Amino acid sequence: MSPRAAARLETLGFTKVYDYEAGKSDWLAASLPSAGRSAGEPSAADAVRGDDIACHIGEPLGDVAKRVRAAGKDTCIVVDDRHIVLGRIRGRALNGDQKALVEDVMQPGPSTIRPDVDLETVVNTLREGNVKSTLVTNQEGRLIGTVYLEDAQRKLDEREEH
Amino acid sequence: MFIPIRRDEVQRLVEDEGGQLVEVLPPPEYESEHIEGAINIPLKELDHETTSGLDKDRPVIVY
């Protein structure tokens, strides 16, 4: 939407026009100042962990599995060179043919949310879907991290206590 | 031709050059939360009248 807005402004005679490509979600993910009705309310960005193990489609599964286990994790997020999320490998899939390539075993197109989604919505969505976590990406699809249900619920509980 | 920029450049333009932030999303999204200091002119409403409050000598940053 914003490239079209930028182009439109130029037709209106503006010559110093810039397009903030990553947009509001990127700004809020960095916890920079905001205003509005929901400003200050906890969002996915407040509960996101940025310690995901990333891998690339051309890597052998064995190499990836070693990295994942060494980090005490059970999931690897498949990204491209721009860190855009392509897929995910988790759980038992990591124990498959260790010579297979990531591309052949990954689950493509995992669900993601934006960092500015309010945390209560995140918790409700995770509970309804009976899942423990969700990936968080920016507007461009780049990986920011993962929000775990337990972290999100704890953040909400902390807010209630204060 | 407009220039795509990242967050650090947004901050620099606002702080050093008086950059004007314009959220072009629909009003409900703006009212819910927006970048501090941004104004709202939805994409469909961008015209000479709605942009008359913007200074053409200063950068305009849309998102």
gemmi code that builds the backbone of each chain (N, CA, C; Angstrom):
import gemmi

chains = {
    "A": [
        ("MET", (0.828, -1.209, 0.000), (0.000, 0.000, 0.000), (0.865, 1.263, 0.000)),
        ("SER", (1.936, 1.243, 0.818), (2.720, 2.468, 0.938), (3.481, 2.858, -0.343)),
        ("PRO", (3.945, 1.904, -1.171), (4.555, 2.342, -2.439), (3.563, 3.105, -3.325)),
        ("ARG", (2.314, 2.665, -3.293), (1.301, 3.372, -4.096), (1.048, 4.765, -3.530)),
        ("ALA", (1.068, 4.853, -2.212), (0.870, 6.163, -1.584), (2.041, 7.090, -1.931)),
        ("ALA", (3.249, 6.538, -1.896), (4.428, 7.345, -2.221), (4.357, 7.829, -3.670)),
        ("ALA", (3.969, 6.937, -4.559), (3.853, 7.311, -5.973), (2.780, 8.386, -6.153)),
        ("ARG", (1.702, 8.242, -5.426), (0.611, 9.233, -5.520), (1.074, 10.605, -5.031)),
        ("LEU", (1.834, 10.613, -3.942), (2.328, 11.896, -3.430), (3.206, 12.599, -4.468)),
        ("GLU", (3.980, 11.830, -5.192), (4.831, 12.441, -6.218), (3.993, 13.095, -7.316)),
        ("THR", (2.876, 12.468, -7.630), (2.008, 13.082, -8.646), (1.366, 14.366, -8.127)),
        ("LEU", (1.356, 14.513, -6.789), (0.764, 15.719, -6.178), (1.810, 16.817, -5.970)),
        ("GLY", (3.008, 16.586, -6.461), (4.028, 17.636, -6.414), (5.050, 17.512, -5.301)),
        ("PHE", (4.987, 16.438, -4.517), (5.979, 16.237, -3.457), (7.242, 15.619, -4.074)),
        ("THR", (8.386, 16.165, -3.708), (9.649, 15.698, -4.312), (10.541, 14.952, -3.321)),
        ("LYS", (10.253, 15.078, -2.031), (11.055, 14.378, -1.024), (10.189, 13.308, -0.368)),
        ("VAL", (9.953, 12.243, -1.114), (9.035, 11.211, -0.649), (9.800, 9.918, -0.339)),
        ("TYR", (9.498, 9.349, 0.829), (10.162, 8.128, 1.281), (9.110, 7.103, 1.680)),
        ("ASP", (9.420, 5.851, 1.396), (8.509, 4.761, 1.729), (9.138, 3.913, 2.823)),
        ("TYR", (8.535, 3.936, 4.008), (9.006, 3.093, 5.120), (8.457, 1.701, 4.849)),
        ("GLU", (9.241, 0.912, 4.170), (8.780, -0.387, 3.661), (8.276, -1.332, 4.754)),
        ("ALA", (9.033, -1.425, 5.822), (8.666, -2.395, 6.866), (7.469, -1.930, 7.689)),
        ("GLY", (7.236, -0.607, 7.688), (6.008, -0.065, 8.265), (5.852, -0.146, 9.770)),
        ("LYS", (4.608, 0.046, 10.172), (4.287, 0.179, 11.590), (4.702, -1.031, 12.424)),
        ("SER", (4.511, -2.226, 11.878), (4.840, -3.415, 12.670), (6.322, -3.455, 12.997)),
        ("ASP", (7.130, -2.994, 12.080), (8.577, -2.948, 12.320), (8.898, -1.941, 13.413)),
        ("TRP", (8.240, -0.804, 13.369), (8.451, 0.258, 14.359), (8.056, -0.223, 15.764)),
        ("LEU", (6.890, -0.833, 15.822), (6.395, -1.293, 17.118), (7.214, -2.461, 17.647)),
        ("ALA", (7.710, -3.287, 16.746), (8.539, -4.416, 17.170), (9.806, -3.931, 17.860)),
        ("ALA", (10.240, -2.721, 17.497), (11.442, -2.152, 18.108), (11.102, -1.358, 19.370)),
        ("SER", (9.838, -1.414, 19.770), (9.378, -0.701, 20.973), (9.652, 0.796, 20.911)),
        ("LEU", (9.495, 1.375, 19.727), (9.669, 2.818, 19.573), (8.343, 3.526, 19.885)),
        ("PRO", (8.391, 4.837, 20.111), (7.180, 5.530, 20.584), (5.991, 5.425, 19.633)),
        ("SER", (4.834, 5.186, 20.234), (3.602, 5.112, 19.443), (2.491, 5.823, 20.192)),
        ("ALA", (1.393, 6.033, 19.490), (0.225, 6.664, 20.093), (-1.011, 5.933, 19.588)),
        ("GLY", (-2.164, 6.247, 20.208), (-3.403, 5.607, 19.787), (-4.008, 4.785, 20.913)),
        ("ARG", (-5.177, 4.249, 20.630), (-5.963, 3.549, 21.641), (-5.214, 2.360, 22.261)),
        ("SER", (-4.478, 1.636, 21.414), (-3.800, 0.427, 21.902), (-2.353, 0.662, 22.284)),
        ("ALA", (-1.904, 1.904, 22.168), (-0.503, 2.184, 22.497), (-0.217, 1.797, 23.942)),
        ("GLY", (0.866, 1.132, 24.149), (1.232, 0.734, 25.506), (0.678, -0.616, 25.908)),
        ("GLU", (-0.323, -1.110, 25.168), (-0.854, -2.434, 25.465), (0.168, -3.478, 25.024)),
        ("PRO", (0.295, -4.575, 25.756), (1.282, -5.577, 25.346), (0.935, -6.200, 23.996)),
        ("SER", (1.947, -6.414, 23.208), (1.757, -7.015, 21.888), (2.699, -8.203, 21.751)),
        ("ALA", (2.596, -8.866, 20.619), (3.468, -10.025, 20.376), (4.929, -9.639, 20.537)),
        ("ALA", (5.260, -8.411, 20.164), (6.657, -7.967, 20.257), (7.173, -8.009, 21.691)),
        ("ASP", (6.264, -7.872, 22.662), (6.691, -7.855, 24.054), (7.006, -9.249, 24.600)),
        ("ALA", (6.595, -10.273, 23.878), (6.807, -11.627, 24.386), (7.668, -12.468, 23.450)),
        ("VAL", (8.170, -11.845, 22.395), (8.880, -12.641, 21.383), (10.280, -13.013, 21.855)),
        ("ARG", (10.644, -14.265, 21.584), (12.019, -14.705, 21.830), (12.750, -14.711, 20.481)),
        ("GLY", (13.935, -14.197, 20.479), (14.686, -14.117, 19.214), (15.815, -15.114, 19.133)),
        ("ASP", (15.632, -16.286, 19.778), (16.732, -17.249, 19.805), (16.468, -18.477, 18.938)),
        ("ASP", (15.656, -18.299, 17.891), (15.368, -19.425, 17.004), (16.629, -19.886, 16.279)),
        ("ILE", (16.666, -21.180, 16.006), (17.737, -21.714, 15.175), (17.265, -21.623, 13.724)),
        ("ALA", (18.057, -20.962, 12.890), (17.685, -20.797, 11.483), (18.528, -21.727, 10.616)),
        ("CYS", (17.953, -22.153, 9.502), (18.706, -22.980, 8.558), (18.268, -22.617, 7.145)),
        ("HIS", (19.028, -23.133, 6.173), (18.760, -22.801, 4.766), (18.384, -24.065, 3.987)),
        ("ILE", (17.679, -23.870, 2.899), (17.107, -25.026, 2.188), (18.154, -25.990, 1.636)),
        ("GLY", (19.360, -25.520, 1.380), (20.367, -26.408, 0.794), (21.205, -27.170, 1.799)),
        ("GLU", (20.927, -27.017, 3.082), (21.733, -27.690, 4.112), (21.279, -29.135, 4.312)),
        ("PRO", (22.239, -30.026, 4.619), (21.844, -31.400, 4.971), (21.130, -31.396, 6.329)),
        ("LEU", (20.120, -32.227, 6.440), (19.341, -32.284, 7.678), (20.230, -32.610, 8.880)),
        ("GLY", (21.239, -33.483, 8.663), (22.110, -33.883, 9.768), (22.802, -32.694, 10.410)),
        ("ASP", (23.303, -31.772, 9.587), (23.989, -30.583, 10.122), (23.020, -29.732, 10.939)),
        ("VAL", (21.844, -29.595, 10.402), (20.831, -28.756, 11.064), (20.418, -29.386, 12.392)),
        ("ALA", (20.182, -30.692, 12.352), (19.735, -31.388, 13.565), (20.763, -31.245, 14.681)),
        ("LYS", (22.044, -31.318, 14.320), (23.095, -31.152, 15.337), (23.012, -29.772, 15.974)),
        ("ARG", (22.859, -28.744, 15.138), (22.769, -27.371, 15.666), (21.564, -27.201, 16.587)),
        ("VAL", (20.461, -27.768, 16.164), (19.230, -27.622, 16.933), (19.379, -28.294, 18.299)),
        ("ARG", (19.913, -29.500, 18.283), (20.069, -30.234, 19.555), (21.075, -29.544, 20.465)),
        ("ALA", (22.150, -29.044, 19.877), (23.183, -28.376, 20.679), (22.618, -27.154, 21.396)),
        ("ALA", (21.603, -26.560, 20.782), (20.986, -25.370, 21.381), (19.852, -25.738, 22.334)),
        ("GLY", (19.609, -27.031, 22.476), (18.530, -27.470, 23.358), (17.158, -27.184, 22.795)),
        ("LYS", (17.059, -27.129, 21.480), (15.769, -26.823, 20.831), (15.219, -28.053, 20.128)),
        ("ASP", (14.026, -27.916, 19.564), (13.497, -29.017, 18.769), (12.931, -28.535, 17.435)),
        ("THR", (13.300, -27.306, 17.080), (12.751, -26.722, 15.854), (13.812, -25.886, 15.140)),
        ("CYS", (13.762, -25.956, 13.814), (14.615, -25.070, 13.018), (13.723, -24.295, 12.049)),
        ("ILE", (13.962, -23.005, 11.946), (13.178, -22.180, 11.022), (13.980, -22.013, 9.730)),
        ("VAL", (13.349, -22.363, 8.627), (14.025, -22.295, 7.331), (13.841, -20.892, 6.748)),
        ("VAL", (14.964, -20.243, 6.484), (14.905, -18.869, 5.960), (15.777, -18.760, 4.706)),
        ("ASP", (15.534, -17.703, 3.931), (16.407, -17.461, 2.779), (17.502, -16.467, 3.191)),
        ("ASP", (18.261, -15.995, 2.221), (19.381, -15.113, 2.542), (18.934, -13.773, 3.134)),
        ("ARG", (17.692, -13.413, 2.880), (17.162, -12.153, 3.456), (16.484, -12.381, 4.803)),
        ("HIS", (16.541, -13.623, 5.262), (15.922, -14.035, 6.529), (14.397, -14.101, 6.427)),
        ("ILE", (13.910, -14.238, 5.213), (12.468, -14.420, 5.014), (12.122, -15.885, 5.285)),
        ("VAL", (11.041, -16.094, 6.043), (10.666, -17.451, 6.454), (10.115, -18.255, 5.276)),
        ("LEU", (10.713, -19.434, 5.065), (10.265, -20.328, 3.995), (9.570, -21.568, 4.548)),
        ("GLY", (9.997, -21.997, 5.723), (9.421, -23.224, 6.256), (9.922, -23.513, 7.653)),
        ("ARG", (9.667, -24.733, 8.092), (10.040, -25.104, 9.458), (10.266, -26.619, 9.507)),
        ("ILE", (11.220, -27.026, 10.334), (11.428, -28.461, 10.600), (11.386, -28.629, 12.107)),
        ("ARG", (10.584, -29.566, 12.579), (10.537, -29.706, 14.029), (10.272, -31.146, 14.449)),
        ("GLY", (10.540, -31.371, 15.717), (10.245, -32.666, 16.322), (10.900, -33.827, 15.605)),
        ("ARG", (10.120, -34.854, 15.365), (10.658, -36.090, 14.801), (11.209, -35.914, 13.397)),
        ("ALA", (10.736, -34.888, 12.707), (11.237, -34.652, 11.341), (12.747, -34.433, 11.349)),
        ("LEU", (13.277, -33.961, 12.468), (14.723, -33.732, 12.567), (15.498, -35.046, 12.626)),
        ("ASN", (14.799, -36.132, 12.936), (15.483, -37.428, 13.061), (15.436, -38.238, 11.768)),
        ("GLY", (14.887, -37.658, 10.718), (14.772, -38.375, 9.446), (16.129, -38.599, 8.793)),
        ("ASP", (16.111, -38.914, 7.505), (17.344, -39.157, 6.744), (18.287, -37.964, 6.891)),
        ("GLN", (19.372, -38.182, 7.593), (20.278, -37.078, 7.926), (20.998, -36.519, 6.692)),
        ("LYS", (20.961, -37.263, 5.581), (21.587, -36.761, 4.353), (20.602, -35.970, 3.489)),
        ("ALA", (19.343, -36.027, 3.838), (18.327, -35.288, 3.072), (18.557, -33.791, 3.207)),
        ("LEU", (18.118, -33.053, 2.215), (18.252, -31.596, 2.291), (17.046, -30.995, 3.009)),
        ("VAL", (17.307, -29.886, 3.648), (16.256, -29.175, 4.374), (15.027, -28.971, 3.496)),
        ("GLU", (15.271, -28.593, 2.260), (14.165, -28.319, 1.327), (13.206, -29.502, 1.191)),
        ("ASP", (13.764, -30.726, 1.303), (12.949, -31.918, 1.075), (12.152, -32.350, 2.293)),
        ("VAL", (12.519, -31.862, 3.453), (11.829, -32.328, 4.669), (11.076, -31.218, 5.403)),
        ("MET", (11.279, -29.978, 4.975), (10.649, -28.890, 5.730), (9.137, -28.840, 5.499)),
        ("GLN", (8.474, -28.278, 6.494), (7.047, -27.980, 6.367), (6.983, -26.566, 5.807)),
        ("PRO", (6.538, -26.384, 4.565), (6.573, -25.044, 3.975), (5.476, -24.124, 4.508)),
        ("GLY", (5.749, -22.839, 4.446), (4.728, -21.828, 4.760), (4.093, -21.911, 6.120)),
        ("PRO", (4.867, -21.982, 7.205), (4.242, -22.011, 8.532), (3.475, -20.716, 8.818)),
        ("SER", (2.481, -20.828, 9.674), (1.703, -19.629, 10.043), (2.591, -18.643, 10.790)),
        ("THR", (2.364, -17.379, 10.530), (3.114, -16.330, 11.226), (2.148, -15.227, 11.654)),
        ("ILE", (2.614, -14.428, 12.597), (1.847, -13.237, 12.989), (2.771, -12.031, 12.940)),
        ("ARG", (2.195, -10.845, 12.947), (2.977, -9.615, 12.984), (3.257, -9.242, 14.447)),
        ("PRO", (4.330, -8.537, 14.694), (4.686, -8.211, 16.081), (3.727, -7.257, 16.771)),
        ("ASP", (2.892, -6.552, 16.011), (2.002, -5.583, 16.640), (0.633, -6.172, 17.004)),
        ("VAL", (0.445, -7.465, 16.790), (-0.816, -8.088, 17.208), (-0.888, -8.059, 18.738)),
        ("ASP", (-2.040, -7.642, 19.281), (-2.098, -7.520, 20.740), (-2.004, -8.899, 21.394)),
        ("LEU", (-1.366, -8.910, 22.545), (-0.968, -10.171, 23.171), (-2.166, -11.028, 23.579)),
        ("GLU", (-3.245, -10.379, 23.961), (-4.428, -11.148, 24.344), (-4.954, -11.947, 23.143)),
        ("THR", (-4.933, -11.319, 21.988), (-5.357, -12.015, 20.768), (-4.422, -13.181, 20.479)),
        ("VAL", (-3.140, -12.963, 20.696), (-2.165, -14.032, 20.459), (-2.474, -15.227, 21.365)),
        ("VAL", (-2.678, -14.951, 22.651), (-2.955, -16.027, 23.607), (-4.227, -16.782, 23.222)),
        ("ASN", (-5.274, -16.026, 22.902), (-6.536, -16.674, 22.550), (-6.392, -17.535, 21.298)),
        ("THR", (-5.666, -17.007, 20.316), (-5.486, -17.742, 19.061), (-4.695, -19.025, 19.288)),
        ("LEU", (-3.652, -18.937, 20.108), (-2.846, -20.128, 20.382), (-3.675, -21.174, 21.131)),
        ("ARG", (-4.444, -20.709, 22.098), (-5.271, -21.664, 22.867), (-6.316, -22.320, 21.971)),
        ("GLU", (-6.976, -21.505, 21.161), (-8.012, -22.057, 20.274), (-7.427, -23.065, 19.282)),
        ("GLY", (-6.203, -22.784, 18.832), (-5.565, -23.685, 17.872), (-4.831, -24.826, 18.550)),
        ("ASN", (-4.833, -24.816, 19.880), (-4.133, -25.839, 20.658), (-2.665, -25.961, 20.241)),
        ("VAL", (-2.024, -24.824, 20.073), (-0.599, -24.802, 19.722), (0.156, -24.014, 20.796)),
        ("LYS", (1.442, -24.309, 20.915), (2.226, -23.726, 21.997), (3.022, -22.502, 21.585)),
        ("SER", (3.117, -22.279, 20.286), (3.932, -21.138, 19.860), (3.547, -20.702, 18.456)),
        ("THR", (3.994, -19.511, 18.086), (3.785, -19.034, 16.714), (4.977, -18.179, 16.300)),
        ("LEU", (5.285, -18.230, 15.026), (6.382, -17.414, 14.521), (5.926, -15.969, 14.359)),
        ("VAL", (6.876, -15.069, 14.514), (6.596, -13.645, 14.317), (7.499, -13.138, 13.199)),
        ("THR", (6.892, -12.512, 12.213), (7.672, -11.935, 11.110), (7.259, -10.485, 10.915)),
        ("ASN", (8.131, -9.738, 10.252), (7.749, -8.361, 9.938), (6.951, -8.342, 8.631)),
        ("GLN", (6.624, -7.153, 8.194), (5.779, -7.003, 7.006), (6.395, -7.638, 5.768)),
        ("GLU", (7.714, -7.696, 5.756), (8.405, -8.275, 4.599), (8.559, -9.788, 4.714)),
        ("GLY", (8.099, -10.350, 5.816), (8.196, -11.794, 5.998), (9.496, -12.231, 6.638)),
        ("ARG", (10.292, -11.269, 7.116), (11.556, -11.634, 7.773), (11.290, -12.109, 9.202)),
        ("LEU", (12.050, -13.130, 9.586), (11.867, -13.713, 10.913), (12.297, -12.739, 12.012)),
        ("ILE", (11.407, -12.535, 12.977), (11.747, -11.766, 14.181), (12.001, -12.728, 15.335)),
        ("GLY", (11.163, -13.741, 15.457), (11.343, -14.712, 16.530), (10.086, -15.540, 16.723)),
        ("THR", (9.950, -16.076, 17.912), (8.813, -16.939, 18.238), (8.154, -16.447, 19.527)),
        ("VAL", (6.840, -16.454, 19.537), (6.104, -16.196, 20.781), (5.580, -17.525, 21.298)),
        ("TYR", (5.936, -17.831, 22.554), (5.450, -19.045, 23.201), (4.265, -18.686, 24.089)),
        ("LEU", (3.293, -19.593, 24.104), (2.078, -19.359, 24.879), (2.401, -19.041, 26.340)),
        ("GLU", (3.330, -19.790, 26.914), (3.632, -19.581, 28.340), (4.188, -18.173, 28.580)),
        ("ASP", (5.036, -17.696, 27.664), (5.597, -16.346, 27.808), (4.500, -15.290, 27.678)),
        ("ALA", (3.656, -15.489, 26.669), (2.603, -14.510, 26.395), (1.637, -14.424, 27.574)),
        ("GLN", (1.263, -15.607, 28.104), (0.333, -15.618, 29.236), (0.972, -14.960, 30.463)),
        ("ARG", (2.270, -15.201, 30.656), (2.958, -14.604, 31.802), (2.966, -13.078, 31.698)),
        ("LYS", (3.211, -12.590, 30.499), (3.199, -11.134, 30.288), (1.839, -10.537, 30.629)),
        ("LEU", (0.783, -11.231, 30.203), (-0.566, -10.736, 30.489), (-0.837, -10.774, 31.989)),
        ("ASP", (-0.384, -11.840, 32.630), (-0.591, -11.970, 34.077), (0.146, -10.858, 34.824)),
        ("GLU", (1.359, -10.548, 34.366), (2.149, -9.489, 35.002), (1.434, -8.145, 34.898)),
        ("ARG", (0.833, -7.918, 33.736), (0.106, -6.656, 33.543), (-1.083, -6.572, 34.497)),
        ("GLU", (-1.786, -7.705, 34.687), (-2.937, -7.728, 35.581), (-2.531, -7.413, 37.018)),
        ("GLU", (-1.342, -7.883, 37.382), (-0.885, -7.707, 38.768), (-0.524, -6.267, 39.077)),
        ("HIS", (-0.166, -5.488, 38.044), (0.283, -4.110, 38.280), (-0.847, -3.090, 38.184)),
    ],
    "B": [
        ("MET", (11.763, 10.112, -8.020), (11.317, 8.760, -7.653), (11.450, 8.581, -6.140)),
        ("PHE", (10.402, 8.091, -5.496), (10.457, 7.916, -4.045), (11.490, 6.868, -3.651)),
        ("ILE", (11.946, 6.984, -2.400), (13.042, 6.131, -1.934), (12.552, 5.194, -0.820)),
        ("PRO", (12.732, 3.885, -0.993), (12.412, 2.955, 0.097), (13.451, 3.100, 1.214)),
        ("ILE", (13.000, 3.149, 2.445), (13.937, 3.317, 3.564), (13.604, 2.367, 4.706)),
        ("ARG", (14.584, 2.218, 5.587), (14.416, 1.375, 6.765), (14.241, 2.244, 8.006)),
        ("ARG", (14.031, 1.550, 9.126), (13.699, 2.241, 10.367), (14.716, 3.304, 10.784)),
        ("ASP", (16.001, 2.972, 10.706), (17.010, 3.941, 11.163), (16.988, 5.215, 10.323)),
        ("GLU", (16.696, 5.065, 9.044), (16.627, 6.243, 8.187), (15.357, 7.057, 8.481)),
        ("VAL", (14.274, 6.367, 8.828), (13.053, 7.079, 9.236), (13.367, 7.976, 10.427)),
        ("GLN", (14.022, 7.391, 11.420), (14.351, 8.153, 12.629), (15.246, 9.348, 12.298)),
        ("ARG", (16.208, 9.120, 11.427), (17.129, 10.212, 11.080), (16.390, 11.346, 10.364)),
        ("LEU", (15.533, 10.977, 9.429), (14.803, 12.010, 8.674), (13.888, 12.825, 9.590)),
        ("VAL", (13.251, 12.131, 10.536), (12.353, 12.835, 11.453), (13.142, 13.760, 12.372)),
        ("GLU", (14.236, 13.234, 12.911), (14.999, 14.012, 13.899), (15.830, 15.126, 13.269)),
        ("ASP", (16.426, 14.856, 12.116), (17.376, 15.816, 11.531), (16.778, 16.717, 10.457)),
        ("GLU", (15.737, 16.235, 9.787), (15.236, 16.995, 8.646), (13.756, 17.335, 8.757)),
        ("GLY", (13.195, 17.112, 9.927), (11.776, 17.448, 10.095), (10.858, 16.592, 9.255)),
        ("GLY", (11.239, 15.335, 9.070), (10.416, 14.428, 8.262), (9.002, 14.313, 8.786)),
        ("GLN", (8.053, 14.251, 7.861), (6.636, 14.176, 8.210), (6.130, 12.753, 7.952)),
        ("LEU", (5.633, 12.109, 9.009), (5.168, 10.724, 8.895), (3.687, 10.695, 8.535)),
        ("VAL", (3.366, 9.898, 7.533), (1.969, 9.778, 7.109), (1.579, 8.304, 7.065)),
        ("GLU", (0.615, 7.929, 7.908), (0.090, 6.556, 7.846), (-1.033, 6.543, 6.824)),
        ("VAL", (-0.916, 5.646, 5.848), (-1.903, 5.627, 4.754), (-2.895, 4.474, 4.897)),
        ("LEU", (-2.856, 3.829, 6.056), (-3.807, 2.741, 6.331), (-5.172, 3.329, 6.702)),
        ("PRO", (-6.222, 2.517, 6.697), (-7.559, 3.016, 7.054), (-7.586, 3.561, 8.488)),
        ("PRO", (-8.470, 4.515, 8.778), (-8.540, 5.149, 10.107), (-8.606, 4.193, 11.296)),
        ("PRO", (-9.369, 3.082, 11.236), (-9.398, 2.215, 12.424), (-8.013, 1.711, 12.822)),
        ("GLU", (-7.183, 1.429, 11.829), (-5.836, 0.941, 12.137), (-4.983, 2.055, 12.720)),
        ("TYR", (-5.162, 3.248, 12.194), (-4.424, 4.397, 12.727), (-4.865, 4.689, 14.159)),
        ("GLU", (-6.156, 4.690, 14.373), (-6.680, 5.012, 15.714), (-6.258, 3.977, 16.741)),
        ("SER", (-6.124, 2.746, 16.316), (-5.697, 1.703, 17.237), (-4.267, 1.976, 17.714)),
        ("GLU", (-3.369, 2.183, 16.789), (-1.987, 2.494, 17.160), (-1.233, 2.994, 15.933)),
        ("HIS", (-0.464, 4.030, 16.135), (0.334, 4.585, 15.045), (1.655, 5.104, 15.581)),
        ("ILE", (2.571, 5.347, 14.693), (3.869, 5.889, 15.085), (3.644, 7.284, 15.659)),
        ("GLU", (4.293, 7.539, 16.783), (4.121, 8.832, 17.444), (4.459, 9.967, 16.473)),
        ("GLY", (3.550, 10.910, 16.359), (3.778, 12.054, 15.490), (3.226, 11.895, 14.085)),
        ("ALA", (2.789, 10.692, 13.746), (2.258, 10.465, 12.392), (0.842, 11.022, 12.262)),
        ("ILE", (0.528, 11.454, 11.053), (-0.855, 11.814, 10.764), (-1.451, 10.727, 9.881)),
        ("ASN", (-2.764, 10.737, 9.740), (-3.431, 9.704, 8.946), (-4.080, 10.304, 7.705)),
        ("ILE", (-3.598, 9.881, 6.554), (-4.294, 10.195, 5.301), (-4.404, 8.863, 4.549)),
        ("PRO", (-5.578, 8.213, 4.611), (-5.718, 6.920, 3.929), (-5.382, 7.021, 2.444)),
        ("LEU", (-4.833, 5.952, 1.936), (-4.407, 5.926, 0.529), (-5.480, 6.461, -0.417)),
        ("LYS", (-6.700, 6.035, -0.188), (-7.779, 6.420, -1.109), (-8.138, 7.898, -1.026)),
        ("GLU", (-7.645, 8.546, 0.024), (-8.000, 9.963, 0.196), (-6.854, 10.913, -0.113)),
        ("LEU", (-5.776, 10.397, -0.648), (-4.621, 11.256, -0.957), (-4.946, 12.148, -2.150)),
        ("ASP", (-5.059, 13.441, -1.906), (-5.274, 14.397, -3.006), (-4.715, 15.755, -2.570)),
        ("HIS", (-4.873, 16.757, -3.407), (-4.311, 18.088, -3.099), (-4.868, 18.639, -1.787)),
        ("GLU", (-6.146, 18.410, -1.563), (-6.776, 18.974, -0.364), (-6.283, 18.298, 0.920)),
        ("THR", (-6.274, 16.959, 0.921), (-5.904, 16.252, 2.164), (-4.413, 16.389, 2.484)),
        ("THR", (-3.608, 16.685, 1.474), (-2.165, 16.817, 1.719), (-1.732, 18.275, 1.851)),
        ("SER", (-2.714, 19.169, 1.896), (-2.371, 20.598, 1.929), (-1.642, 20.996, 3.218)),
        ("GLY", (-1.796, 20.201, 4.254), (-1.126, 20.512, 5.514), (0.319, 20.053, 5.567)),
        ("LEU", (0.744, 19.335, 4.554), (2.125, 18.842, 4.521), (3.033, 19.874, 3.861)),
        ("ASP", (4.238, 19.996, 4.403), (5.235, 20.937, 3.878), (6.019, 20.245, 2.763)),
        ("LYS", (5.915, 20.769, 1.557), (6.585, 20.130, 0.419), (8.102, 20.293, 0.446)),
        ("ASP", (8.595, 21.174, 1.306), (10.050, 21.370, 1.394), (10.710, 20.387, 2.356)),
        ("ARG", (9.903, 19.667, 3.100), (10.440, 18.689, 4.060), (10.100, 17.267, 3.610)),
        ("PRO", (10.902, 16.299, 4.057), (10.620, 14.912, 3.647), (9.244, 14.442, 4.116)),
        ("VAL", (8.618, 13.634, 3.286), (7.363, 12.981, 3.666), (7.625, 11.477, 3.649)),
        ("ILE", (7.316, 10.837, 4.773), (7.567, 9.397, 4.908), (6.232, 8.693, 5.042)),
        ("VAL", (5.923, 7.834, 4.099), (4.648, 7.112, 4.165), (4.875, 5.687, 4.636)),
        ("TYR", (3.869, 5.161, 5.321), (3.909, 3.753, 5.718), (2.494, 3.235, 5.818)),
    ],
}
model = gemmi.Model(1)
for chain_id, residues in chains.items():
    chain = gemmi.Chain(chain_id)
    for i, (resn, *xyz) in enumerate(residues, 1):
        res = gemmi.Residue()
        res.name, res.seqid = resn, gemmi.SeqId(i, " ")
        for name, pos in zip(("N", "CA", "C"), xyz):
            atom = gemmi.Atom()
            atom.name, atom.element = name, gemmi.Element(name[0])
            atom.pos, atom.b_iso = gemmi.Position(*pos), 0.0
            res.add_atom(atom)
        chain.add_residue(res)
    model.add_chain(chain)
structure = gemmi.Structure()
structure.add_model(model)
structure.setup_entities()
